[in-house]
């Protein structure tokens, strides 16, 4: 029986639990980032829908259906950011606070938008109330789009600086 000496390669030396966690986090961040195009498309379609004179309940349901995954992704990003601590630290790395705040803020914006759309669906008789709610929804959609853009920038920074995740 022959035995071979065990050589530790440079790659093996870097396979610490922290580095493995860092790579898993980076991969998940990349997955989330790849979904943003779909969310931006959904937001643009919702803006177009709510710019029309008449909006049907099924259109409202469809917009809610498309916005809900955005909430889930924002929540997942926040959870992932919260769960990855800097090596040897019990607290969150201060460089990732903007990402965490952006994710929470986007979640809240999407949640408010869904509530506004549900309220809009319930308004049946009052045309002025519908128009007012419609303007509120359009403003919320623009704000959500801006929040998504901010989250995308922060996520991009985090991915680029993945050595600090």
C-alpha positions in Angstrom: 0.0 0.0 0.0 1.4 3.3 -1.0 0.8 6.5 0.9 1.0 9.9 -0.5 1.9 13.0 1.4 -1.0 15.4 2.0 -0.4 18.7 0.3 -2.4 21.6 1.3 -3.0 23.8 -1.8 -3.6 27.4 -1.7 -7.3 26.9 -2.4 -7.7 24.4 0.4 -6.1 26.9 2.8 -8.9 29.4 2.0 -11.8 27.0 2.7 -12.4 28.3 6.2 -16.0 28.2 7.4 -16.1 32.0 7.2 -15.0 31.9 3.5 -17.5 29.2 2.7 -20.3 31.3 4.3 -19.0 34.4 2.4 -19.2 32.6 -0.9 -22.7 31.2 -0.1 -23.9 34.7 0.8 -22.4 36.2 -2.4 -24.1 33.5 -4.5 -27.5 34.3 -2.9 -27.0 38.0 -3.4 -26.3 37.3 -7.1 -29.5 35.3 -7.4 -31.5 38.1 -5.8 -29.8 40.7 -8.1 -30.8 38.7 -11.1 -34.5 39.0 -10.2 -34.5 42.8 -10.2 -35.1 43.1 -13.9 -38.3 41.2 -13.5 -39.4 43.5 -10.6 -38.6 46.6 -12.5 -40.7 45.4 -15.4 -43.6 44.7 -13.1 -43.3 48.2 -11.6 -43.3 49.8 -15.1 -46.3 47.7 -16.1 -48.1 48.8 -13.0 -47.3 52.4 -13.7 -48.7 52.0 -17.1 -51.9 50.3 -15.8 -52.5 53.0 -13.2 -52.0 55.8 -15.8 -55.1 54.5 -17.6 -58.6 55.9 -17.1 -60.2 52.6 -16.1 -58.5 49.9 -14.0 -60.2 46.5 -13.6 -60.0 44.4 -10.4 -58.2 41.6 -12.1 -55.5 44.1 -13.2 -55.1 45.1 -9.5 -54.9 41.4 -8.5 -52.2 40.8 -11.1 -50.1 43.8 -10.0 -50.3 42.5 -6.4 -49.3 39.1 -7.6 -46.2 40.6 -9.3 -45.3 42.8 -6.3 -45.5 40.2 -3.6 -42.3 38.3 -4.7 -40.5 41.7 -4.5 -41.4 41.8 -0.8 -40.1 38.3 -0.3 -36.8 39.1 -2.0 -36.4 42.3 0.0 -37.1 40.3 3.2 -34.7 37.5 2.2 -31.9 40.1 1.5 -32.5 41.7 4.9 -32.4 38.3 6.6 -29.2 37.2 4.8 -27.5 40.5 5.6 -28.5 40.2 9.2 -27.3 36.6 9.4 -23.8 37.2 8.0 -21.5 38.7 10.6 -18.0 39.9 10.1 -15.4 37.3 11.2 -15.0 37.3 15.0 -17.7 39.9 15.5 -21.2 39.6 17.1 -22.5 42.6 15.3 -23.3 43.5 11.7 -20.5 45.1 9.7 -21.3 48.8 9.4 -20.6 48.7 5.7 -23.7 46.6 5.2 -26.1 48.8 7.1 -27.1 50.7 3.9 -28.0 47.4 2.3 -30.1 46.3 5.3 -31.9 49.6 5.5 -32.6 49.6 1.8 -34.0 46.1 1.9 -36.3 46.9 4.9 -37.4 50.2 3.3 -38.2 48.4 -0.1 -40.2 45.8 1.8 -42.3 48.5 3.6 -42.8 50.4 0.3 -44.1 47.3 -1.4 -46.3 46.5 1.5 -47.9 50.0 1.5 -48.4 49.7 -2.3 -50.2 46.4 -2.0 -52.5 48.0 0.7 -53.2 51.0 -1.5 -54.1 48.7 -4.4 -56.4 46.7 -2.3 -58.1 49.8 -1.0 -58.5 51.0 -4.6 -60.3 47.8 -5.5 -62.8 48.4 -2.7 -63.8 51.9 -3.9 -66.8 51.4 -6.2 -68.9 54.6 -6.3 -66.8 57.6 -5.6 -64.9 58.6 -8.8 -63.0 61.4 -7.0 -61.8 58.9 -4.3 -60.7 56.5 -7.0 -58.7 59.2 -8.8 -57.1 60.3 -5.5 -56.2 56.8 -4.7 -54.9 56.3 -8.2 -52.6 59.3 -7.9 -51.4 57.9 -4.5 -50.7 54.5 -6.1 -48.7 56.1 -9.0 -46.6 58.1 -6.5 -46.1 55.0 -4.5 -45.0 53.1 -7.6 -42.5 55.8 -8.5 -41.2 55.7 -4.9 -41.0 51.9 -5.0 -39.0 52.1 -8.3 -36.6 54.5 -6.7 -36.2 52.3 -3.6 -35.6 49.3 -5.8 -32.9 51.3 -7.6 -31.3 52.2 -4.3 -31.3 48.6 -3.1 -29.8 47.5 -6.4 -26.9 49.9 -5.9 -26.3 48.7 -2.3 -26.5 45.1 -3.4 -24.0 45.8 -6.2 -21.6 47.3 -3.7 -22.0 44.3 -1.4 -21.3 41.9 -4.3 -18.3 43.9 -5.5 -16.9 43.9 -2.0 -17.7 40.3 -1.3 -14.5 39.9 0.6 -16.2 42.0 3.3 -19.5 40.1 3.5 
